[in-house]
Amino acid sequence: EFLLSLDIDFSRLPIKRPWLKAIVKQFNYVKIPFPALRLRGGELGGSLIYF
């Protein structure tokens, strides 16, 4: 089974204010569900939300 989905690295956003950057960086510890494409047994499927 193979899964393809987005993964955002919030710490790489160009934020100039240190206090805001520290807050946004904490979002890297939380997994935000995104739609995913799934390839299983030669069949392509998808999920609207996948953790």
N, C-alpha and C positions, 0 to 999 in steps of 0.2 A: 504494500500500500504506500502510495506517495501522495503527499499533500502540498499544495502551493497556496500561500496566503501572504498578506502584507504583514510586516513587522516594523513599527516606527521606533526609531531611536530618538527620544525627545531631548537627550543631552546634546545632540548635534545641531539643534535649532539655533540660528544666529540671534541670541538674546543678549543684550548689552547690560541690562541691570542685574547685578549679582544676586540680589534677593529673589528676583523673579526666576532667574536661571536655577537657583537652588530649589525652588518650589516645583518647577517644570521637570527637573531632573528626577524627582521622586516618582513621576509617572512611569519611569522605566521599570519599576518594581511591580506594576500592575499590568496584567495581560488584558489588552483591549481586544475583544473578539471582532474579527473581520470575516467576510465571506471567504470560502476556500474552495479550490478545485481538488477533487480526489480521483486518483487513478488506482483502481483495485481490480486485479484479475483481467486487465485489458479493457475494462469499462470505465468511462469518464463520467463522473458525477460531481455533485457540488453540495455545499452546505451554506445556508445564509449566515449562520453564526457558528464558528468553530473555535474551541479553546485549545 
